[in-house]
Amino acid sequence: MQNSLHTFSIPVMGTGHSIDSPIRVAPYGINSVISIVDDLLIERIRKHYATLFELPYENIPRNAEDGRARRITAYLDLVHEIVNQKFEDIKKQPFFRKNEKSRYFEMLPDSSDLKKKYQKLVEMASGSTRDFIASELTGEMRPGSIDVNIMSKVDGFSFPKSGQPMTAEYSDGSAALRGYANSQLSSSLILSAGFNPRLYNYLAEFEDFYRDVKGQIKKKIILKVSDFRSALIQGKYLAKKGLEIFEYRVESGLNCGGHAFASDGYLLPSLLKEFREKKEMLSSSIQPLIDKFYEEERGREFSTEWVDNDPRITVQGGIGTSGEARRLLQDFEMDATGWGSPFLMVPEATTVDEPTMQLLQQAKEEDLYLSGVSPLGVPFNNVKNTGSAKWHQKRIEKGKPGSQCPKGFLESNTEFTENPICTASTQYQLLKIDQINQSEVSDGLKAKQREKVLDKACLCDHLGNGALITLGILKPNRAPQAICPGPNIAWFNRQYSLQEMVAHIYGKIDSLVPVERPHMFAKELVMYVDYFEELINQSESPADDLRKLTRFKKNLEDGMAYCLEISKGQAYEHENLESITRTVEEQSKRLGELYESLQSSALVLA
């Protein structure tokens, strides 16, 4: 269970923006994550890269038996082959030249033993000793991990011509898991978006998630978690099946890209403090369950010679400077950080089409917002004026709102139909708007309800279109583009090279963002007070919601106090601690005013 050579990774970004990131960055030793939700997009990308690299390709049609799993396996195996090919080409290059091999080593963090050895080599005089060390260095190179992400709750069932749903192993989540499990990859599976017992149970069907006789695990499990309690519960659940967690990946509830799963007012610093203080429990409470499984189910003891059974803890969500990263790694003792949105501005790492790239470069803080576009009903980080938004608006104006739902991965609503349909589909939106129009509520409320319905967008299709445009598979006018950046991207206003962004992450160059950029902790705090205000505005019964919102406020206040404590310490270079002090003062006052208005409403309506 090897760790990365780097102290950062590139998380999953939508269904398409990191779809080929491993091909781009893994040859340089950088870990990145592919979404395997959209197997139909994956098949088109596979065809493109098979053609580009002159590798065999045979289409797996949409109606093929177990087609979803097979498409995913075929693509992951292709990515594996291409990454290895590119990596071996880099390894063969000579030292002491300005080439891809020098880029590989120069991008490593200065703290890396491999980097130190490389720097020593560069300073050595020619001779047999230098040749020996050069050979050793080449042998110690390794590619980045080709990791995959499954959203646990995106686990619907297909309905064949018979109209009856297929059996459990053919659910979307299970088929995606099987596709990964059957691949050649030795990497990590990231499970996100909640706890799905059926999917977790299915993991136990595949030996690659268990230790072999040498104690190695070919496919590791990473859980994206929102708090320590959730991490412990899920870790114990899997441990009873002998499944170990390689890494717990903590993400800010709001200050992130994609879907935002807000906590109950717990700010990221408070969550990380708890992980730091209790991380030993993630081994001491769970390892006995693993030991018991191997003894009772495998008939052998869990060997004390097997290493790396203490899980890593990493963090992502809104990180924007090297100083913030250093605080997370050093003060909070995180094992690594995840940098998502900034890499949307790095064409060497992600697939963002030119119109959307221009939109991101020009985006200000006010253009980035939590939207209601996701058919999952979960807040979704968005930017104004995307190609997808314009496409949907044109359909609304023509009286044909919504999408024809070409893929159906987010079909879950049975309000009007026996089989699930998507709330972003034309079928659902027309039915729902008709119901709203015939209701007896006020015209003002009808307008708000219609707006909420029409807000839903076709994320299944549109989140992958940027990749298809970038790779030349589709024209921009035939592929409406959606994207899901975090608010952090407002401070990155141009395209960057891969080496430039990595140097920024490690503080090797002047910061790419201005000094006035608020600290990630300050930005998250503002977002949570915004969210608190939205909860109040949406409350239909303030008296009934008062207790829940009081708890939310208390958690926020505790988090503010801790942020204030952090702000009084010594700042790392490129870390704007002063913004935390100012923000806590402003938002504390605002929170109090919002709570007073809530109490007044609760008393009036009680």
N, C-alpha and C positions, 0 to 999 in steps of 0.2 A: 504494500500500500504506500507507494512513493508519493511524497509531497512535490509540489511544483518547484521549479527553479526560481520562480518569481513570487513576490509577495502580493500579487494581485491576479485577478482573473477577469474575463469578459463574460458577464452573465447573459442569459437568454434575453433577446429583445424582439418581442412580437413573434409571429410565425415565420417571418421572412428575413428580417434585417440581420440576423446572425445565422441564417440557414447554411451559409458556406464559410462562416468565420474560421473554423478549424483549418480549412484548406488555405486560408490566407495567413493565419498567425501561428498555428501549431508547429510548422517547420522551424519557427524561431523559439520554441520552448514555452509558448504562452498558452494557457488553458482557456478554452471558450466553450460555449454551450449552444447546442442546436435544439430548437423546438421540434418535437415530432408529432405535433397535433395534426398538421395538415399533410397527410400522406399523398394527396393529389398534387400539391405544390412540390413536394419532395420528388415525385416521379418526373416532373418537368425539369427540375434542377439536375436530377441524375442524368437525364438524356443530354442536357447541355454539357455537363462536365465529361461524360463518357465520350462525346464527340470531340470536345476540346483536347482531351488527352489521348485520343485514339484508343479507347478501351472498349471492350465488348458491351453492347447494350441490347437488351431484348425487352420490349414493352410488357409491363404487367398491367393488363386492362382493369378498369374500374370494377368489373363484375367477376374478376378472377377469384377462385376459391382462396380464402384467407389472404386476399389481395392487400389489405391494409398492412398487415404484419410483413408480408413479403416485400412490399415496396420500401418499407422502412429499413428492413434488413439489407436490401440491395443497395440502398443509398449509403447507409453507414459503412458498409463494406467498401464501396467505391471511395468514399471520403478517406477511409483508412488507407487504402492503396495509394491514393494521390498524395496524402500527407507523407507517407513513408517514402514515396518516390522523390518528392521535393526535399525532404529532410536528408535523404542519402546523398542527393546531389550537393547539398550544402556541406555535408561532412567531407565530401571528396575535394572540396576547394582548398587551396593552400592558405597557410597563415601568411601574415605580413603583406597582405594586399587589401585594398579597399573593395571588399566583396561581401556577399551575403553571410559568409562565415564570420567576418569581423563584425557585421551588424548583430549577429546572434549573440556574440560575447559582449559587445558594447552595450546592448540593451539590458543585460543582467544587472541586478542591484549591486551596488558596491560592497554590500555585506556578504554577498555570495562567495563561498569558497572557490567555486569554479571561476568566478570573475577575478578573484585575487590571483589565482593560478595563471589565468590568461595575462593579467597585467605583468606578472613576473616573467612570463614567456616573452612578452614584447620587449622587455628591457634586457634580455639575455643576448650574449654574443653567439654567433653561429657555432655549431659543433654538435657532437654526439649527445651531449646532455640536453641541449635545446631540442634536438630531434626527438629524444625520448619523451620529454615533457609534452611536446606537440602531439605525439602519438597518444599519450595518456589523455590529454585534453579532448582529443577527438573521440576517444572511446567513452568518455564521460558525458558527452552530449546526449541529450534525449529530447524528443519532440514534446510539445504540449499535449495535454489530454483532450480527447474528442468527447466531451461530455454531452449528455442529452437531458432534456427537461420534459416531464409529463405533468400537466395540470390534473391533479387527482380527481377533481370534481367534473372535469370534462370527460364524462364516461358514459355517454349515451349508447343506445342500442340501434343497430341497423334494422330496417324493416324490409325484408325481401318481398317478392311479388305475392307471397302467401299472406302478407299482412301481419304475420306473427314475428315478434322480435327473436333474434338469434340468441343462442345460449350465452351464458356469462362470459366464457372465454373469448367471445367475439365482440364484447363491448369495446367502445373506442379506446378506453384506457388500457384494458387487458391486451388488446391487439397491438397497441403501441409498445407496451411492455414486452410482449413476446417478440416483436420486431427487433427491439434492442437486445434482448436476451439471446436471440439466435445469431446476432452479428459477431464478427471476429473481434470487436473492440475489447480492449482492456482499459476501462475508463470508469466514469461515474454516472449514475442515474440520479438526477435531482427530482425529487417529488415535491410539488408545490401546491398551493391553493387548497389546503385542508386535508383532513384525515379521511381516507376511503378504505374501510376495513376489507372490502372485497378485493380491491387492488393490492393491498398490503399482504393479504393471504396468498394471492397469486404469486408473489415474489418467491415464496417457498418452493414453487414448482421447478425452479431453475438453479442448477448446481453452481453456476458462475457467481452467484451472490454469496456463496459459502466458501470457507477456507478449504484449500486442497491439502494434500498430505504434507506439503511443505509449509503450510500456514499462510499461503498467499490467497488473496481474493481477486479474481479477475475483474469482476464488476462490483464496484463499491456503491454504497447507498449514501446519498446526501439528502437531508431533510431541510427544506426551507421553512423556518419556524418564526412565529410572531412573539413568543415569550418562553421563559424557562419551563414553566409548568407544561406547556404543550410539548416541548422538546422531551421532557422526562416521560410523559405519558406515552408518546409515540415510540420513544426509544425502548421502553419496557415492553410495549406490545410486540414490536418486532423481535426483541431479544428472546422472548418466549418461544419463537420459532427458530432461534439460533442465528438470526440476522443482525449483523452489527452495523452501527451507524459510523461511517467514516468521517462525516462532517455534519455539524449543525450550522446552517447558513441563516443568520439573523438579518432581517430586512426591515428598514423603517416602514411603518404602516402606511404613511402618506408620501413621504419625500423619496419617491422612487418612480421608475417608469412602469408602464403597463397597468394592470389592475392594482388598485390600492385597497389593502385589507387593513382598515384602521383599527388600532387597538382601543381599549377602553380608557383612553386618555394617558396611556403609558408612553412617555417619550423614550427615544432610542438610548440616550445616556443611562436612564434608569434601568432599562432592560439589560444593557451590556454590563452594568455594575452587578446585577444579579447573576448573570452568567459567569462573570469573573470570580465572584465570591462563592458560587456553588458548583463550579464546573467539575470539581472532584466527584460530586454526586452522579454525574453522567457516566462515570466508570464504576464507582463503588456500589451504586444501586442497580446497575444493569449487568455488569460482568458476571455476578453469580448466576443470573438467568441464562447467560450464554454457556457458562460452565455446565450447568444442569442439563441443558439441551444436548451438548456434545456427549455427556456421560450417558444419558438415558436414551437418546435417539440415534446417536452415532456409535455408541459403544466404545468410546475412547475419550480420554481426558483432553481438555483444552490445554495445549502445551504452554508452559511458562517460557519456552524459547521463542514462541511466536511474538513478534514485536508489533508495534504500532496499533495496539488495541485501545489506546486512549483517543477519543474522537477529537478532531479539530473543531474549532469554533471560528467562524468567519463572519464578516459583516458587509452589507452593501446598502446603498440608498442615499443618494445626494452627496457623495464624497466628491470634492472638487479641487482640493489642493494637497500638496505633499505634506503640509503641516497637519491637516486633518487626518490623513492616513497614518502619520507617525503617532498621533494621539491614540488612534484606535489600536494600532499594533503594540505600542509601548505601554500607555497608561491603562488601557482596557485589556491588554494581553490577548488580543485577537491573533489568530494564526495567519490571516490574510484578509484582503479587502476585495470587494467587487466593484468595478468601474463600468457602468453601463452607458448611460446617455452620452458622455463625452466621446465615446468611440463611434457614435453615429456620425460624427464629423471627421472620421478617419476612413477614407475610401479603401485603404489597404486592409481594413479590418471588417467592415460591414457593407451591406448593400443598401444604399439610400439613393433613390433616383434623383436626377438633377433638379426637377421642380421642387421636390420636398427638401432637398439640401438647401436650396435658396430660401425656402420658407423657414427652415431652422436657423440659418445664419442671420436672418432678419428678426427673428422672434425675440420679443422682450418679455419680462416677467408677466405682464398683464395678458400676454397672448397664450400663456401656458396655464392650463386649468384642469381641475377635476371634473370630468364630464359624466353624463349619463348614457353614453353611446353603447355601452356593453350590454348585449342580450343576457348576460349572466346576472344583471341587476347589481353589479358591484361597481363602485366608482372607478373611473378609468382615466389615467393621465393622458392629456390630449393637447394639441396645439390648434389654434384657430386657422380656418381657411385651407384645410387640406383638400386634396383632390376628391377624397371620399365625401367630405361635407358638401362640396359643390355639386357632386353627382346626385346625392340624396335630395338636395334642395330642388334641383331640376325635376326630379321625379315627383316631388310633392306638388310643384307648380303645375305639372301635367295631370294631376289627379291620380297618379299611380305611385303612392309612397312605398318605401321599403324596397327590398331586394327579392329577386326570384329564388333566392336561397340555393345557389348552385352546389353547395357542399354539405350543409346541414350539421356541422359539428356542434353547434350550440342550440340545437333543437331540444327544448325542455318544457314548453308550455302546452298544457292540455285544457285550457280554459274553454276553447271553442271546438276542439277536435279530439277524436279518440287517440290518435297517434300524435306524439309531440311535434310541435312546429316552433320556429324561431320567432322571437318578438321583433326581430328586425326584418321579417319577411313581409312581402306585400299582402299575403293572405291574412296574417295576424293583424297587421295595422289597419286594413280596411274593416275587418270585423270589429276590432276594438273601437275604432273611431265611430262606427255606426252605433255601437252600444252607448258610447259617451253622448253622442248627439241625441239619442232617444231617452237619456236619463233625465231626471227632474231636478238636477242641481242647477245652480246659477250659471249664467253665461260665462262669467269670469272664471269659475271653477272648471267649466267645460274646456275653456281655452287652455288652462294650465294642464289639464289632463291630456288634451290632444298633443300639446307640445312635448310632454313627457314620452308619449307613445312614438312620436315622429323623430325623437332624438336618437332612437336606437339605430345603430349602423351595422352594415354587413362586414364585421371584423374578420370572419373566416376567410373571405375572399380578398378584401382590400388590404389587410395587413401583409399579405404575401406579394402584392403587385409591385411594390418597390423593387424587390429582388428580380422579378421577371423583366422589369424595364431596364434595370441596371445591367443585366446580363444580355440584353438585346433580344429577349424572347418575345416581348410584347412592346407595342408602341404606347406612349403615355396616354394618348387619347382613347385607348381601348382598355385602360386598366386604372380605375380610380384608386388613389393611394391613400392609405391610412398609416399613421405612425403613432407611437406611444412614448414620447420622451418624458423624462422627469423634469421638474422645474429647473434643475441645475443647469440644463442646456442653455438657458438664457445668457449665461456668462461665457459661453464658447461661441464665437461669432465668425469663424472661418473654417476652412478645411485644414487638417493637420496631417503630417506624415505619421506613420506608426512609431518611428524612432523618436519623433518630437513629443508625442503624447506619453510614451513610456518615460522619457526623460523628465517630463512634467510631473508624472506620478511619483518619481523618485527624488524630485527636487534637485535634479542635475543642471537645470537651466532656470532662467527667470520664469516666474509663474506665468502661465498662459492666460490667467484671469486677473482682472484688476483688483487692487488691494481693498476696494470698498465692497467687494462681494461679501454678503453676510455669511457667517459661519454656518455649516450644515446643521448644527444644533439649533441655531437661531431661526433658520428657515423652516425647519420642522415644527418648531414651536408656533410660529405664525400660522402654519397650515392647520395645526390642531385646534387653535382658537377659531380659525375660519370654519373648521368642521363642526366645532361646538355650536357656533352661531347657526350653521345650516341645520343641525339637529333640532335646535330650538324653533327655527322657522318652519320645519317640516312637522313639528309635533302637533298632532290633532287633539291631544289631551295633556296640556302642560302639567295639570295636577297629578295625573297618573305617571308621567315621565319624570317628575321632579326628583324622585329618589335615584333613578338611574343617572340622570344628568348631574346630580350632586356628587355622586361617586366619580363620574368622569372629571368634574371640576377638581375634586380633591386629588386625584391622580396627576392631573396637569400641574396643580400647584406644587406637589411634591417634586415633580420633574423640574419645574422652574427653579426651585430652591437648589436642586443639585446642579443645574446648569450654571446658576449664579456662583456656586462654590467652585466649579471648574474655571469660570471666567476670571476668578481672582488669582489663579495660578500663573505660572510662567508659560507664555505662548511659544509654540514651535515656530520656526521660520515658515512664512507663508500661511499663517493661521490668524484669522481675524477674531481674537477673543473679545475685543472691545464690543463687537456687534452683539454678543450674547448679553452683556450687561445692559445695553440700551434696549434690546428686544424684550428681555424679561421685564424691565420696568414698564414698557409700553403695553405689552400683552397682559401683564398682571392686572393693570388698571382696566383694560378692555374686557378681560374675562369677568372681573367683578361687576362691571356695568351690565354685561350680558346676563349674568346670573340674577342680578336684581330685577331685570325686566322679566325673566322667567318666573321668579317668585311672585311678582305682581300679577302676571297672567294666571298663574296657578291659583292665587287667592280669589281673583275675580271670577274664574270659571269653576271654582270648587263648589 
